[in-house]
Amino acid sequence: MSTEAKCPFQHAAGGGASNQDWWPNQLRVDLLNQHSNKSDPLGGQFNYAQEFKKLDYKALKADLVKLMTDSQDWWPADFGHYGPQMVRMAWHAAGTYRIQDGRGGGGRGQQRFAPLNSWPDNVNIDKSRRLLWPIKQKYGQRISWADLLILTGNVALESMGFRTFGFACGREDVWEPDMDVNWGAENGWLDDDKRFHGDRELDDNLAATHMGLIYVNPQGPNASGDYLAAAKDIRATFSRMAMDDEEIVALIAGGHTFGKAHGAAPESHKGPEPEAAAIEAQGLGWHSNFGQGHGKDTVSSGLEVTWTKTPALWSNNFFENLFKYEWELTSSPAGAKQWVAKNAPEIIPDAHVPGKMHKPTMLTTDLTLRFDPEFGEISRRFHDDPQAFAEAFARAWFKLTHRDMGPKARYLGPEVPKEDLLWQDPLPPATHKPTAADIADVKAKITASGLSVSELVSVAWAAASTFRGGDKRGGANGARLALAPQKDWAVNKGAVKTLPKLVEIQQASGKMSLADMIVLAGNVGVEQACKAAGVAVEVPFAPGRVDATQAQTDVDSFAVLEPVADGFRNYKKSKVGAPTEALLIDRAQLLTLTGPELTVLVGGLRVLGANCDGSQHGVFTDKVGALSNDFFVNLLDMGTEWKAVDDEAEVFEGRDRTSGKVTYTGTRNDLIFGSNSVLRAYAEVYASADGTERLVRDFVAAWVKVMNLDRFDLA
């Protein structure tokens, strides 16, 4: 009998239970494999900035303007203008950003992938992206999806009579979903039962109040219709995007100046989201069987609200209506809580039926802008001063759509605003241009300074390792290690002690910035460590960093970069609620490191004595300061038996199996490289007899990568 006859189906790759199913608490080392060249169809040689230079930017914008009023039968434009839905698309692409870890946002084109493409808050945004496809197809790789999604929102505003603050391209696409973002622990859409603690305090790791929402429930907390209670949720979630009260009011009112919400019928008419739709749907979801399923019959949020008399034209009518009328709680045709103006005339145009008019309507969260005392004061000011409102919305919209792009060095295109904004982490122009001879002279002075390998390496790592790949913030450029708040962080307590000596050398030589000096000092330490291990290496150094001032450094904004744990330095601030080794993976992922890079850096930093507090945990060598493979050799030595010495199993003693003598101590950050099967496989490479030279080569490469993560000028 053939194999086919015996088996009722053909086995497919990836079928069956996964390792994560068997071991739910398994360390997610796979997060470090995201967005590799293997998933990139453009290849490692593709340079988006160079390709963008070939783009006819004016022609692209002209095509986008034409799109706005080119209504398609398969998805007709509300009010004959696609602008409002394109604003929503751009808003929802950018609005996932969180300041806590720099993840989310529109900078990677993630709205194309699950889960975002199928969030209930993104219902029918798939239609907006499909309307854009002919334009993306025309311009190809000269414009990324990530840039196009946001630019389309900007052009939409301009086409509806609004003057924007400016625009910058420079967002590069990725080709698979981000798996590192924590969207919450709930298993059901719109659930919120696992994201609050105490008096409805939103978990510090999250930014939205419900699973599958960008911000808050527009019907109020748990669809309560309570507009005063909604204020707390609104502040909590918008503040996670670094927005203050004025920016919050401007964004909500500005966005709701345009378009409408859609709730023509109960949501039971909606079909499955894109990721769950049938193959013939070709990536479109939420097919509705109500009426024609689109136009006047559209079912999206379940709310049926149009805010202004001119939904496709900028105005101050949102505030005019908000304060002119008293509001009565009612229900949409889908049964959602919304508000209608009492005794008001029918002055709001229908989106699809010419001549048909409606009474003004509002969302519960719109009324919050009037009745919350602080929001209300701002709203009345905007009502009385339309120009102030327009200016505030323009700046808040720019911040919303550019907050995750990092410094202006990454900005591309002819519409980049000249003004430097504090949230962009501005840097001054370069004043030093060190020559090769200058660099050699400074290196000699650092070498003669008496600073140890540990001190040199530690100060450079402290400066550079603040970088976050999500929003491109942090890093060594700017020398902000010498400024508040970084100089006062507990994790940097030891590293900053080295700064006075480096400042002394820097000021005496006058040949380079302190930022360059810090990185060069680290390179000197690494070179000394390599030499001590018997391998001569010159660590590549690219000068050109500059020194920020305290005035250019927003203390509150930079405070979120402080690590609660840095496993590379064996640091953990306090009990966090996540395994220590998971926080190590998190830190490595923020630094855009691969699994092998994580491994070699930890092992190397340990033998260089770079623990933040000078402890001996993980320093598995008697030759501290030499870049040897001792960490891996001794960790994997079966002559040592490990046992926890505290109730939390955070610190361990390694005892000689024969004598019982304590030989080493280590933390979970150390022992995970012998415990986790994937990390152990990497560790074995470096622990092998031929591992030393490989370790030196790989450590230097990974070190240089971290030192240059924020050097966008080198790309």
C-alpha positions in Angstrom: 0.0 0.0 0.0 1.4 3.4 -0.9 2.2 6.1 1.7 -0.5 8.3 0.2 -3.1 5.6 0.8 -2.1 5.1 4.4 -2.2 8.8 5.3 -5.5 10.7 5.1 -3.8 14.0 4.4 -0.5 15.4 3.2 1.7 16.8 6.1 2.6 20.5 5.7 5.5 22.4 7.2 4.6 24.0 10.5 1.7 21.7 11.2 1.0 20.2 14.6 1.7 21.6 18.1 4.5 24.2 18.3 7.2 24.4 20.9 5.4 27.4 22.3 2.3 25.2 22.7 4.2 22.6 24.7 6.2 25.1 26.7 4.3 28.4 27.0 7.0 29.9 29.1 9.8 29.1 26.7 12.2 32.0 26.1 11.4 33.8 22.9 14.9 33.8 21.3 13.1 33.8 18.0 12.3 37.5 18.4 15.9 38.2 17.5 15.4 36.6 14.1 12.8 39.2 12.9 13.2 41.1 9.7 16.3 39.3 8.5 17.5 39.5 4.9 15.8 36.2 4.3 12.4 37.8 4.4 13.4 40.9 2.5 12.5 40.6 -1.3 14.6 43.7 -2.0 17.9 42.2 -0.8 20.6 43.5 1.5 21.9 45.9 -1.1 18.7 47.9 -1.5 19.1 51.5 -0.2 15.8 53.3 0.3 17.3 56.7 0.7 19.0 56.3 -2.7 15.9 55.0 -4.3 13.8 57.8 -2.9 16.0 60.3 -4.7 14.6 59.0 -8.0 11.1 59.7 -6.9 9.1 62.4 -8.6 7.6 63.7 -5.4 5.4 66.4 -6.9 3.9 63.9 -9.3 3.2 61.4 -6.5 1.4 64.1 -4.5 -0.6 65.1 -7.6 -1.7 61.5 -8.1 -2.7 61.4 -4.4 -4.8 64.5 -4.8 -6.6 63.0 -7.8 -7.3 59.8 -5.9 -9.2 61.7 -3.2 -12.1 62.5 -5.5 -11.9 59.5 -7.8 -14.7 57.5 -6.2 -14.8 53.8 -7.0 -18.1 51.8 -7.3 -16.7 49.0 -5.2 -16.0 51.4 -2.3 -17.7 54.8 -2.9 -16.2 57.8 -1.2 -18.2 59.4 1.6 -19.2 63.0 0.6 -17.4 62.3 -2.7 -14.0 62.6 -1.0 -11.7 59.8 0.3 -9.8 62.4 2.4 -11.4 61.6 5.7 -10.8 57.8 5.4 -7.2 58.4 4.4 -6.6 60.6 7.4 -8.0 57.7 9.5 -5.7 55.3 7.8 -2.6 57.4 8.5 -3.7 58.1 12.0 -4.2 54.5 12.8 -0.8 53.6 11.2 1.0 56.0 13.4 -1.2 55.8 16.5 0.1 52.5 17.8 3.4 54.1 18.9 4.3 54.0 22.6 7.0 56.0 24.3 7.7 53.3 26.9 9.7 51.1 24.6 9.6 53.0 21.3 7.7 50.2 19.6 4.6 50.5 17.3 4.0 53.5 15.1 3.9 53.9 11.3 7.6 53.8 10.7 7.7 50.2 9.4 4.5 49.8 7.4 3.1 47.3 10.0 -0.5 48.2 9.2 -0.2 45.7 6.2 0.2 42.8 8.6 -1.6 41.0 11.4 -2.7 41.8 14.0 -3.0 45.4 13.0 -4.6 44.7 9.6 -7.4 42.9 11.4 -7.9 44.9 14.6 -11.5 45.9 15.1 -10.4 49.5 15.4 -9.0 49.2 11.8 -12.1 47.9 10.3 -12.3 48.8 6.6 -9.0 50.5 6.5 -8.0 47.6 4.2 -10.2 49.4 1.6 -8.1 52.5 1.9 -4.8 50.6 1.3 -6.4 48.8 -1.7 -7.4 52.2 -3.1 -3.8 53.2 -2.8 -2.4 50.1 -4.5 -2.4 51.5 -8.1 -0.3 54.5 -6.9 2.1 52.2 -5.0 2.3 50.0 -8.0 3.2 53.0 -10.3 6.0 54.3 -8.1 7.3 51.0 -6.9 10.2 51.0 -4.4 10.8 54.7 -4.7 8.2 55.2 -2.1 7.8 52.7 0.8 4.3 51.6 2.0 5.3 53.0 5.4 5.9 56.5 3.9 2.9 56.3 1.5 0.4 55.4 4.2 1.4 58.5 6.2 2.0 60.8 3.3 -1.5 60.0 2.0 -3.0 61.3 5.2 -1.0 64.5 4.9 -2.1 65.0 1.3 -5.7 64.3 2.4 -5.6 67.1 4.9 -4.1 69.5 2.4 -6.7 68.5 -0.2 -9.5 69.4 2.3 -8.1 72.9 2.8 -5.8 72.3 5.8 -2.3 73.8 6.0 0.0 71.1 7.4 3.2 71.7 9.3 5.3 69.7 6.8 6.2 66.1 6.0 9.2 63.8 6.0 9.7 60.5 4.3 12.3 58.0 5.4 10.2 55.1 6.8 11.6 51.8 5.5 9.3 48.9 5.0 9.6 45.6 6.7 8.3 42.4 5.3 6.8 40.4 8.2 4.9 41.3 11.3 6.6 42.7 14.4 6.3 39.9 17.0 8.0 41.9 19.8 5.2 44.3 20.6 3.1 43.6 23.6 -0.5 44.5 22.7 -1.9 42.9 25.9 -2.8 39.5 27.3 -6.5 39.4 26.4 -7.8 36.7 24.1 -10.8 38.5 22.8 -11.2 41.6 20.7 -12.2 44.7 22.7 -11.5 42.9 26.0 -9.8 44.9 28.7 -9.9 42.6 31.7 -6.1 42.1 31.9 -4.7 45.6 31.3 -5.8 47.6 34.3 -4.9 47.5 38.0 -6.0 49.5 41.0 -8.4 52.3 40.2 -8.4 51.7 36.5 -4.7 52.3 36.1 -3.5 51.2 32.7 -0.6 48.8 32.7 2.7 50.6 32.1 3.6 48.3 29.2 0.4 49.1 27.2 -1.0 52.2 25.4 -4.6 51.3 24.5 -7.4 50.6 26.8 -8.9 47.6 25.0 -7.4 44.8 22.9 -7.6 45.8 19.3 -8.1 49.5 19.8 -5.6 52.3 18.9 -6.6 54.4 21.9 -9.9 54.2 23.8 -13.5 53.0 23.4 -15.3 56.0 21.8 -18.4 55.0 23.7 -16.6 55.5 27.0 -15.0 53.0 29.4 -16.6 49.6 28.6 -19.2 51.3 26.3 -20.7 53.0 29.4 -21.5 56.4 27.7 -19.7 58.1 30.6 -17.9 61.0 29.1 -16.3 62.2 32.4 -14.9 58.7 33.2 -13.5 58.7 29.6 -11.1 61.5 30.5 -8.9 59.3 32.5 -8.6 56.7 29.8 -8.0 59.4 27.1 -5.2 61.0 29.1 -3.6 57.6 30.0 -3.5 56.3 26.4 -2.5 59.6 24.6 0.2 60.3 27.2 1.7 57.0 26.2 2.3 58.7 22.9 3.9 61.7 24.6 0.8 63.9 24.0 -0.2 66.6 26.5 -3.7 67.9 27.1 -3.6 70.6 24.4 -2.3 68.1 21.8 -5.0 65.6 22.8 -7.8 68.1 22.3 -6.3 69.3 19.0 -5.9 65.8 17.6 -9.4 64.5 18.6 -11.1 67.7 17.4 -9.0 68.0 14.3 -9.5 64.4 13.3 -13.3 64.6 13.9 -13.6 67.8 11.8 -13.6 65.4 8.8 -15.6 62.4 7.7 -18.0 60.2 9.6 -18.2 57.0 11.6 -20.1 54.1 10.1 -22.8 52.1 11.9 -25.7 51.7 9.4 -26.7 48.3 10.8 -25.9 45.9 13.6 -22.3 44.6 13.4 -23.6 41.1 13.0 -23.8 41.9 9.3 -20.0 42.1 9.2 -18.0 39.2 8.0 -14.6 38.1 9.3 -11.5 40.3 9.4 -8.9 40.0 6.7 -6.7 37.4 8.5 -9.8 35.2 8.9 -11.5 35.8 5.6 -11.7 33.3 2.8 -8.9 33.0 0.3 -11.1 34.4 -2.5 -11.5 37.7 -0.5 -7.8 38.4 -1.5 -6.9 40.1 1.7 -10.0 42.2 2.2 -12.1 41.6 5.3 -15.3 42.7 7.0 -17.5 42.0 4.0 -21.0 43.2 4.9 -24.3 41.6 3.8 -26.3 44.7 4.8 -27.7 46.3 1.7 -24.9 47.0 -0.8 -22.3 46.5 2.0 -20.8 49.9 1.3 -21.6 53.6 0.8 -24.8 54.4 2.8 -24.9 50.8 4.0 -21.4 50.7 5.5 -20.9 49.0 8.9 -17.6 49.7 10.5 -17.3 50.9 14.1 -21.1 50.5 14.7 -21.3 54.2 15.4 -23.1 56.5 13.0 -21.8 60.0 13.6 -20.9 62.9 11.4 -19.5 65.8 13.3 -19.5 68.9 11.0 -21.4 70.6 8.3 -18.4 70.4 5.9 -17.0 66.9 6.5 -14.5 67.2 3.6 -13.4 70.7 4.4 -11.4 72.1 7.3 -13.4 74.3 9.6 -14.0 75.1 13.3 -17.4 73.6 13.2 -16.6 70.7 15.5 -16.2 73.2 18.4 -19.1 75.3 17.2 -21.4 72.3 17.4 -19.8 70.9 20.6 -20.6 74.1 22.6 -23.8 75.3 20.7 -26.0 72.4 21.6 -27.0 70.3 24.6 -26.5 66.6 24.0 -28.9 63.6 24.4 -27.7 60.0 24.7 -29.1 57.8 21.9 -28.2 54.7 20.0 -26.9 54.2 16.5 -28.6 51.8 14.1 -26.1 49.2 15.3 -27.0 49.8 19.0 -23.9 51.7 20.0 -24.1 54.6 22.4 -23.7 58.0 20.8 -25.1 61.5 21.3 -27.5 63.7 19.3 -28.0 67.5 19.6 -31.3 68.3 21.4 -33.8 70.4 19.4 -31.2 71.0 16.7 -32.0 71.6 13.0 -30.9 69.0 10.5 -27.7 70.7 9.2 -25.3 67.8 8.7 -25.2 66.4 5.1 -25.6 62.8 4.4 -22.5 61.1 3.0 -24.2 59.5 0.0 -27.8 60.7 -0.4 -27.9 64.2 -2.0 -30.1 66.6 -0.2 -30.6 64.4 2.9 -29.6 66.1 6.2 -29.1 65.0 9.8 -28.9 66.5 13.2 -25.4 67.0 14.7 -24.0 64.0 16.5 -21.1 63.3 18.7 -19.2 60.4 20.3 -19.0 60.0 24.1 -15.3 60.8 24.0 -16.1 64.0 22.0 -18.2 65.3 24.9 -15.2 64.7 27.2 -13.5 67.6 25.5 -16.3 69.9 26.7 -17.2 68.6 30.1 -13.8 67.6 31.5 -12.6 70.8 33.2 -9.0 70.9 31.8 -10.0 69.6 28.3 -13.0 72.0 28.4 -10.8 75.1 29.0 -8.6 74.2 26.0 -11.6 73.5 23.8 -13.2 76.9 24.6 -9.9 78.6 23.7 -9.8 76.7 20.4 -13.5 77.6 19.8 -12.7 81.2 20.3 -9.4 81.2 18.4 -9.7 79.0 15.2 -6.1 79.9 14.2 -4.7 78.6 17.5 -6.7 75.4 16.9 -5.3 75.0 13.4 -1.7 75.7 14.6 -2.1 73.2 17.4 -3.5 70.5 15.2 -0.9 71.0 12.5 1.9 70.5 15.1 0.2 67.7 16.9 -0.5 65.9 13.6 3.2 66.2 12.6 4.3 64.9 16.0 1.8 62.0 15.8 3.0 60.9 12.4 6.7 61.5 12.9 7.3 60.6 16.6 8.7 57.2 15.8 11.1 58.3 13.1 13.9 59.4 15.3 16.2 62.4 14.6 15.9 64.7 11.6 19.0 63.0 10.1 16.6 60.3 8.9 14.1 62.7 7.3 13.9 62.7 3.5 12.1 64.9 1.0 11.4 68.5 0.1 8.9 69.2 2.9 11.0 68.7 6.0 10.3 71.6 8.4 13.3 73.8 9.2 12.2 74.2 12.8 13.9 71.9 15.3 11.4 70.4 17.8 12.4 69.3 21.3 10.8 65.9 20.9 13.0 65.2 17.9 16.0 65.0 20.3 17.8 67.8 18.3 21.6 67.9 18.0 23.9 70.9 17.2 25.9 71.1 14.1 29.3 69.4 14.1 32.2 71.6 15.2 35.0 69.0 15.2 36.5 67.2 12.2 39.2 65.0 13.7 41.8 63.7 11.3 43.4 60.3 11.5 46.4 61.9 13.3 44.0 63.5 15.8 42.3 60.2 16.5 45.7 58.5 17.0 46.8 61.2 19.4 43.6 61.0 21.5 43.8 57.2 21.6 47.3 57.5 23.0 46.1 59.9 25.7 43.2 57.6 26.6 45.6 54.7 26.8 47.9 56.6 29.1 45.1 57.8 31.3 45.2 54.9 33.6 41.6 54.0 33.0 41.0 50.2 33.0 39.5 48.1 30.2 36.4 47.7 32.4 36.0 51.5 32.8 36.6 52.3 29.2 34.2 49.6 27.9 31.5 50.4 30.5 31.3 54.1 29.7 30.9 53.5 26.0 28.3 50.8 26.5 26.3 53.0 28.9 26.2 55.7 26.2 25.4 53.6 23.2 23.1 51.0 24.6 20.2 53.4 25.2 19.4 53.1 21.5 15.9 51.8 20.6 15.3 50.3 17.1 11.6 51.1 17.2 11.7 54.8 17.3 15.4 55.3 16.7 16.0 57.2 19.9 19.0 57.0 22.2 22.5 56.1 21.4 25.9 57.7 22.0 25.5 60.6 19.6 24.9 63.7 21.7 26.9 62.5 24.7 23.7 62.7 26.7 25.3 60.2 29.2 26.8 63.4 30.7 23.4 65.1 31.0 20.2 64.7 33.1 18.5 62.3 33.3 21.0 59.7 32.1 23.9 60.7 34.3 21.6 60.1 37.3 20.3 56.6 36.3 21.3 53.9 38.8 22.5 51.7 35.9 25.0 54.3 34.9 26.3 55.0 38.4 29.7 53.3 37.8 30.0 54.4 34.1 29.7 58.1 34.7 32.6 58.1 37.2 34.8 57.7 34.1 33.4 60.8 32.4 35.5 63.5 34.3 38.8 62.0 33.0 37.5 61.8 29.4 36.2 65.3 29.6 39.6 66.4 30.8 41.3 64.7 27.8 38.6 66.0 25.4 39.0 69.6 26.6 42.7 69.5 26.6 43.0 68.2 23.1 40.0 70.1 21.6 40.1 67.7 18.6 36.8 65.8 19.0 33.4 65.9 20.7 32.8 64.2 24.0 30.4 61.9 22.3 33.2 60.7 19.9 35.6 60.6 22.9 33.3 58.2 24.8 33.0 55.8 21.9 36.7 56.0 21.1 37.5 55.2 24.8 35.4 52.1 24.5 37.2 51.1 21.3 40.6 51.6 23.1 39.3 49.3 25.9 38.2 46.6 23.4 41.6 46.8 21.5 43.5 46.4 24.8 41.2 43.4 25.7 41.8 41.8 22.3 45.6 42.2 22.7 45.5 40.7 26.1 43.7 37.7 24.5 46.5 37.3 22.0 44.7 38.8 19.0 45.7 42.1 17.5 42.7 44.1 16.4 42.0 47.7 15.4 38.3 48.5 16.2 36.8 50.6 13.4 35.9 54.2 14.5 33.8 56.7 12.6 34.1 60.2 14.0 31.4 62.8 13.6 29.3 62.7 16.7 28.3 65.9 18.4 27.4 67.0 21.9 23.9 68.0 22.8 23.1 70.6 25.5 20.8 70.2 28.4 18.4 72.6 26.7 18.2 70.2 23.8 17.4 67.3 26.1 13.9 66.9 27.5 14.4 65.2 30.8 10.9 63.8 31.0 11.1 62.5 27.4 14.4 60.8 28.0 13.3 59.3 31.3 11.4 56.6 29.5 14.7 55.3 28.0 16.0 54.3 31.4 16.2 50.5 31.5 14.4 48.5 34.1 16.9 45.8 33.3 20.1 45.6 31.2 21.3 42.0 31.1 24.4 43.1 29.2 25.5 44.8 32.4 23.8 42.3 34.8 21.5 45.0 36.0 17.9 44.8 37.2 16.3 47.8 38.9 13.6 45.9 40.7 11.1 43.1 40.4 9.5 43.8 37.1 6.9 41.0 36.5 8.8 39.4 33.7 11.6 36.8 33.8 15.0 38.4 33.9 16.1 36.5 30.8 13.1 37.7 28.9 14.1 41.3 29.7 17.6 40.4 28.3 16.0 39.3 25.0 13.8 42.5 25.1 16.9 44.7 25.5 18.7 42.8 22.7 15.7 43.3 20.4 15.6 47.0 21.1 19.2 47.1 20.1 18.3 45.2 16.8 20.8 42.4 17.8 20.7 38.9 16.5 20.9 35.8 18.7 24.7 35.3 18.0 25.3 39.0 18.5 23.5 38.9 21.9 25.5 35.9 22.9 29.0 37.2 22.0 28.4 40.6 23.6 27.2 39.2 26.9 30.1 36.7 27.1 32.6 39.4 26.1 31.3 42.1 28.4 31.4 39.6 31.3 35.1 38.8 30.9 35.8 42.5 30.5 34.3 43.2 33.9 31.5 45.5 32.6 28.8 44.8 35.2 27.2 48.0 36.2 28.0 47.7 39.9 31.3 46.0 39.6 30.0 42.7 40.8 31.6 39.4 40.0 28.4 37.7 38.8 29.0 36.1 35.5 32.7 37.0 35.5 33.8 33.4 34.8 37.5 34.1 34.3 40.7 34.9 36.3 41.9 37.1 33.4 39.5 40.0 33.7 40.1 42.5 30.9 41.2 40.0 28.3 38.6 39.2 25.6 38.8 35.5 26.1 36.1 32.8 25.6 36.4 31.9 29.4 32.7 32.9 30.0 31.5 30.2 27.7 34.1 27.6 28.6 33.5 27.8 32.3 29.7 28.1 32.0 29.5 24.9 30.0 32.0 23.0 32.2 30.2 20.0 33.7 32.7 20.2 36.6 30.5 23.0 38.0 27.1 22.5 39.7 24.8 25.5 40.0 22.3 26.2 42.7 20.1 29.2 43.5 21.0 31.2 46.6 17.9 33.3 46.8 14.1 32.6 46.9 13.5 34.2 43.5 16.3 32.2 41.8 17.9 35.3 40.5 21.5 34.7 41.8 23.3 31.3 41.7 26.5 29.8 43.0 28.6 27.5 41.0 30.3 24.9 43.1 33.1 22.5 42.1 31.3 19.1 41.9 34.3 17.4 43.7 35.4 19.8 46.3 32.1 21.7 46.8 34.0 25.0 46.7 32.2 28.0 45.3 34.0 28.9 42.0 31.7 31.4 40.4 28.5 33.3 41.0 26.0 34.2 38.2 22.6 35.5 37.5 19.8 34.4 35.3 21.3 36.6 32.6 24.4 34.4 32.7 23.0 30.9 33.2 20.5 31.3 30.4 23.3 30.7 27.9 23.7 27.2 29.2 20.1 26.5 29.9 18.2 27.6 26.8 18.9 25.2 24.0 19.2 27.9 21.2 21.5 30.1 23.2 23.5 27.1 24.4 24.1 26.2 20.7 25.6 29.7 20.1 27.6 29.5 23.3 29.1 26.1 22.3 30.5 27.8 19.2 32.5 30.2 21.3 33.4 27.7 24.0 35.1 25.4 21.5 38.9 25.1 21.3 38.9 27.2 18.1 36.5 29.8 19.6 38.7 32.6 20.8 39.5 34.2 17.4 35.9 33.8 16.3 34.7 35.4 19.5 37.1 38.4 19.1 36.0 38.9 15.5 32.3 38.6 16.3 32.5 40.7 19.4 34.2 43.6 17.6 31.7 43.5 14.8 28.7 43.5 17.2 30.4 46.2 19.4 30.9 48.5 16.4 27.3 47.9 15.3 26.0 49.0 18.8 28.3 52.0 18.8 27.0 53.2 15.4 23.3 52.4 15.7 22.4 56.1 15.9 24.8 57.2 13.2 22.2 57.6 10.5 24.6 59.9 8.7 26.8 56.9 7.8 24.1 55.1 5.9 
